[in-house]
Amino acid sequence: MKPVKQTKAKTAKKTKPTEPRYDLRLYVAGQTPRSLQALSNLKKICEEHLAGDYRVEIIDLLKKPQLAAGDQILAIPTLVRTLPKPARKIIGDLSNTDRVLVGLDIRLLR
């Protein structure tokens, strides 16, 4: 019987995935024109101003109405920035980019 040769197992470097700096939730009610416009505007804002440093969660209140209570949603569409703290809210279709950036306290990344 041949002796078993022992080798050190190569360990892959474990890197912690970086958490996005901006955590956003968009509350909508189905596929209404205003909800679709808000989603489109949000995608554009995130791509242009947050440079991939964000996470967006879309919450359809027609499917899960109980989730509105957590962020005290009274109107839709509503965008909630949960991170960084403090939380901020913008109500509407997010068509005025400057107001959204100021309202969410987002600085242009350049």
N, C-alpha and C positions, 0 to 999 in steps of 0.2 A: 504494500500500500504506500503510495507516494504521500509525503507530508504536504499538508495544505499550506499554500503560500498566503500569508496575510498581507493585505494591502490596505492602506488608509482610504476610506471612502472620501470621494471628493464632495465637499459640501458647497452647495450653491450659496452665493451671497444672498442673504435675505434682506431685501430693501423694503422698507415700509412704504406702501403706496401713499403718495401725498394726498391729503384731503383737499378738496377744492376750497378756495377762499370764500366763495359766494355760494350760499345754499338758498335756492329760490323755489317757491311753490306757486303755481298758477292755478287758481280755482276757476273752473268754467262750468257751464251747464250744457252739456251735450255739444253738438256741432253747429251751434248758432253762428251767424255771420260775425257777431262781435267776439265770440270766443275764438273763432278761427283767426280773426284779425289780430287779437291779442297774442295768440300763440306765434303767428308769423312775425309780429313786431318784436316779441321777446327774443325769438331766435336771432333776428337781425341785430338787436342791441347786444346780446351776449357775444355773438361772433365778432362784432366790431369793437366792443369796449372791454370785454372780460378775458380775452385771449385764452380761452379754454380753461380758465381757472374758476369753473362754476359747475353746479349740478342743478338741474331743473326737474321738479316733480310736477306732473300735471294731475290735478285732482278733479274728476268729473263729479259734481255734486248731484247729478241725476242718478248716478250709480251708487254713490256713497254719501248721502246727505248728512250723516252723523259727523263727518269730518269737518264740517263748517264750524262747529262749536269750538274746536281746539284753537283756531286762530281768530275766532270771533268774526266770521265772515258775514257781512250784512248785504253786500251787493256783489254782483259778478259781471264780468270777470274781475278778479282781484289778484294782484301779484303780492306775495309776502316774501320779504327777504328775512330768513331766519338766522343766517350767519353772514357776516359778523354781527354780533350783538351791538346795539339793541335791534329788535325786529322793526321792520318798516313795511308799510303797505301802500300800494298804489291801486286805485280803482279805475277801471276803464279799459279801453282797447290798446293802451300803451302807444298810441300813434304820435304823441309829442315826445320825441326822444330826449330832448333837453330836460323836460319836466320829470321824466322817469329817472334820468341820471341824478338829478338834484334830489328828487324824492327818496331815492334809495341810497343816497350818499355814496354814489359810485364815482370814482375818479377815473379819468381817461388814462389808460395804460399805454405809454409810448416810450 
